[in-house]
Amino acid sequence: MSKQKLIKQLQSKNPQLDQSEIEKIINIFSENTHNILKDGNSLEIRGFGRWFSKILKENFKARNPSTNELIYKPERVKIRFRASKKLKKLINE
């Protein structure tokens, strides 16, 4: 779902809010999520899921599959999402 579709859907369910207010709320949420994950903390929304960062170790023995050449992969951070039991149940119904 795109951001514009999300705004339209939220606006149809909440007619008292105008489009700019909804867009501002979504931007604040995404900025705060970005800052929390950038600091290395996790974010949990009960009933929805949890975002957390995982540090992937550096790898000296990685290979480029097309040339079979050894390459170095530095340490990096990967963002993961784990859905809650409630969300999994809703999806699998």
N, C-alpha and C positions, 0 to 999 in steps of 0.2 A: 504494500500500500504506500502510495506517495504521500508526501507531507500535505499537499493540497487536498487530496481525497480525505485524509484524516481530519483536516480543518473543516471541510464541508460536512462530514459525518457528525463531528462534535457540534457544529453549529445547528444542524437539524435537530439534534437531541437537546440542545440548550439554546433556545431562541433568544433568551435574555442577554446572551453574550454576543458581541459582534466579532467579525472575522479578525480584526486587529488584536483584540484581547486574547482570543484563542491562540493566535500565532505567537503572541508574546509569552503565553503560558508554555507552549511547546518549546520555544527557544530557551526559556529559563530552565526547563526540565533537561533538555539535551546538553546545555552548557554545564549544569551541575553534575550530570552524569559523566560528562567528559572530564571535569576537574577531579571528581572522586576517583575515577579509574586511573587517571594520570598520576595521582598521588600514591597509588598502589593499594588503595582501600577497596573493599567490595561494596556493592549496592544491592540491597534486597528489598523487593516489593512483595509483601505477603500476599499469597494467593496467585502471584504471577510468576516470579522466578528471581534468580540471583545472578548478577554479573560479577565476575571476579577476574583478576589478572593472574596469569601463570608465567613464570620466567622459564624460558627455554634455554638450555645450556648451549654454550658455544660448541661447534662441531668442526674438528679439523679433518675428518675423514669423509666429508660429504663429496659426492661426485656429480658432475654435470652429466646427465644421461645421454645427451647427444654426442659429446666428445669424449666421455669417460675420463675427463680431467678432474683431478682433485681440486676442490674449492674449499675456502674457509667460510663458515657461517658464524657470525658473531652472536653473542648472547642477545636475546631479544625478548620482548614481552608480548604475550598473546592474550587477548580478551576472550573469555569463555562465558557462556550462558547456560545455566541449569534451570530448567523449568520446574515449577512447583508441582506437587502431586495433584493439586486442584486443576491446574492448567493441563497437565497430561491427561487427566480424566475427561475434561471437556473436549479435548482434541480427539481422543480415541472413542468417543461415543458415537 
